[in-house]
Amino acid sequence: MGQAIKAGVISDTHGLLRPEAAAALCAVDHIIHAGDIGSAAVLEELSRVAPVTAVRGNIDTEKWARPLPATAVVELGGLLFYVIHDAHELDLDPRAAGFAAVISGHSHRPAEEWRDGVLYFNPGSAGPRRFRLPVAVGLLTIHGDKITSEVILLQV
């Protein structure tokens, strides 16, 4: 069954990559950024840790962000992950399309939910604190055809 793959999931950095977020992702094999990145520097710094798959969020309107896709597909450990900033804009049936998980951001609220055999995972916001919502990142562990998810609340 091979070695487990660890993927860090981050969203809604809004131009701020906190040291605590970078530290939480330091030992991952791949990083998924689910949009509202805020600056190219965030992606540059994350790419020093691991390969990055990123999608454009609703605030990512500047020239540096234009090449980023609105959605992305990443394969990790033989499983397919669909990445979109706002899960409410999902316009496909993930299970029928063969996706093991849908990764999103936008709400700033961490969420982990299994529906119809598909993991819907939102790591919450790792950027500037919004209201009283937590500052968080996520971790996915892929081992064979199994995915475990974890929201990591950052002490900031």
N, C-alpha and C positions, 0 to 999 in steps of 0.2 A: 504494500500500500504506500510506500514511499514516505518522504518527510513532509510534515505539515508546512503550509505556506501561510505567512502572516501578512495581512494587508492592513495598513493604516488608513483610516477614513477621516477626512476633515472637511469642513464646510464653513461658509460664512465667516471667513477670516477678515473680510473688509479691509484688506491692506495691512493687517496686524498678524504676524506670526509670532505668537508668544513663545518665550523660551520653554515654558512648561509643555506647550503643545509639541514643539520640536523634540523635546526630551521623551515624551510619551510615544513618539513614533520612531525613535532612534534604532530599533532593532527589527524593522519590518522589511519584507522583501519587495513590496510595492506600495505606493500611496495613491489613493483616489481622493481627488478634491471635487466636491459636488457643487462648486460654483459660489458666486459672490466672493471671488478671490480678492479683488480690490487693487492688486498691483502685480506686475510681472516679477518683482523681487520675491514675493511669497513663493511662486513656483520655482524660481531659481534656487532659493534656499532649500525647499523641499527636495528638489532634484539632487542635491548633494547627499541626501539620506538614502534615497531609493528611486527607481523609475517612477514617474508620475503620470497618471491619467487624469485629465481635468476637463471639466465642462464649464461653459460660460453661464454665469448667473445674471439676474436682472440688473445688477449694478455694473457688470463688466461690459461697459460700452465704449471704453477708450480704444485707441488704435492697437495697443499691445494685445488686447483681448479678442479682436475680430477674427483671428485665425482659429480660435478655440471653437469646438463644436457645441451645439446646444445639447446634444446627447452623445454618449459614447458607449461602446461595448468593450469590455476587457475580459480576457480569459485568464483565469488563475487556477492552476491545478486541474485543468480540464473542465472547469465550470465556467459558465458565462454570467457576467454581471452587467446589468444595464444601469447606466449612470445618467441622471437627469437632475437639474437643479430643483424644480418644483414638481413633486409627485402628482399634484393635481393636473399637470399637463401630460401625464402618461397617456399615450394614444395607441397602446397595443396591449395584448394579453400576454404578460410575461411568461406564464406557464406554457401557453401554446407556442410561444416563440422560442422556448427552450432555455429561458433564463432561470438561474438558480436564485438570483437576488436582484432587487431594485435598490439602488443607492441614490439617496436624494438629500437635499438640504432645505434651505429657504425658510422653514418655520422657526428656526433657532431652537426647536424643542427636540431633544433626543427621543428616538422612538425605535423600538425593535418589535416587529410583529411578523408572524408566519401566517400567510393566507394561501390556501390552495397549494401548499408545498413550496411556496416562494417566500423568501425572506425580504421584507421591506425594512430597510435600515436607514435611519437618519442619525448622524452622529451629534446633531445639535450644532451650536455655534462655537467656534474656537476664537473668534475675534472679540471686538469690544462687547462688553456685557450689555445686554438689552433687557430692560426692566429688571425682573428678579430671576430671569432664566439662568440656568447653570452655564458655565463655560466648559465645553467638553470636546473630546475627539472620540473616535471609535476604533475598535480593533476587530478584524475578522480573522478567524483561523480556519483554513481550508485543509481538510485531511480526507483524501479520497473523495467520496461524494457527500461528505458532511461539512456543514458550516456552523461554527459557533461564533456568536457576536457578543461584543462587550462595549458598553459605553464607559469611557474613562472621564470622570469628573475632575477637572483641573482645579487645583487650589491656587487661586489668583487674588 
